[in-house]
Amino acid sequence: MTSLQLQNFVKHGKKIMAATTNYRSLLQVLNVPWPEKPTIFLKPTTSYITEGQAIEIPKGFSVNQEIELGVVIEKRCKDIDEREAMEHVGGYCVALDMTATCQMKEARSKGLPWLIGKGFDTACPVSRFISKDEIPDPNNLELWCCVNGKLEEEGNTKDFIFTIPYLISYISHFITLEPYDVLLTGTPGMSAVKPGDEITVFVL
Amino acid sequence: MAASRLKDFVKNGRKIYGAALNYKDPSGDTSKQIQEPVLFFKAPSDYITEGTPIEIPVGFTLVEELELGVIIGKTCKKVTESEALDYVGGYCIGLDMTAVNEMVKARSNNWPWTRCKSFDTSCPVSVFIPKEEIPDPNNVELWCTINGRLQQVGNTKDLVFSAAQLISFISQTHTLEPNDLILTGTPPTPGIVHSGDVIEGGIKEGITIKFIVN
């Protein structure tokens, strides 16, 4: 599959998988222990929006933005080893894992699923497809997120608890990853947004 | 979408919703009944059809959960209960295979349900059932056996939230699209499955499914 086809990952993708609590700095902020294994959740493909479309906050929801590096899968992978994981990556995107905080608090307090808090329409704004050539080293990538021009969070993927190859290998042992699937790799931080806000993200 | 295209819902579907805890307690006790739908995702890569066996991931303890599935036929957003069934294209019978040991961990650690509900082969389904073959989704008798022994019996009239209520609820914040599947919950009582087991089930005097556990 060429990069040209992977550019349409939003249109053709059937899965968005996301890793939670995957930056060391966030462990300290949230005061949570070092995780033994990744915690993975699903976002629906109907949560995708691209630039030019607006994020819609559902009535009664309070929403945070969470900047994340997304990995776009190119080759089907099942039960793969970490060492071969990157061969299955076709490229990247930058994403916002929009999160409804009240719904998440309720879900987490009762041990309920995260579907409502993480899966509403427009909860997964993504950038254009970014080729592997444009990000030669995804393990040392700076991410910045500004809201209304003010820097709200910054991080570097070298701060990952679980690396991209580890996440891909781990997931592939219980779920087959397919071309156009996107893996969101966690956020270095989050902040609340409200109607009228403008979110800008940078990667270097 | 025409029923002829919806028969490929497994190949084309991009979303699978499951409704948990959605059958009333047979004793009539409502003290633990959910107050609003409890919904989770399964991934489309979880689908298998008859002829493909269910695989138990290493370390997982699985139960079978036989369910009536509702397949969306028309895009819908913010629909009312009274119009919800207009958006249904058809049905299926499905097994919401669930890793109960992972579920205990998820609920006690406040983790998402993904690992317990979504893994390869965790969504075995029947063929597409045209809408006209189930004129009343609120009165469907379901059954399930494991190795020929009756494990589950139920009727969708005992759903806490009906198919129409589930569609309306989900569509308030999620656009539902053609080929989307909503598994409406499982009647008493799901059973643990082991390697070599044969699961059969379906609608009384209607469609049946048979899956082998590897």
Interface residues (C-beta under 8 A of the other chain):
Chain A: G13 K14 K15 M17 T20 T39 I40 F41 L42 P44 T45 T46 S47 P58 K78 A107 R108 S109 G111 L112 P113 W114 L115 I116 K118 G119 F120 D121 H173 F174 I175 T176 L177 E178
Chain B: G13 R14 K15 Y17 A20 V38 L39 F40 F41 A43 P44 S45 D46 P57 K77 A106 R107 S108 N110 W111 P112 W113 T114 R115 K117 S118 F119 D120 Q172 T173 H174 T175 L176 E177
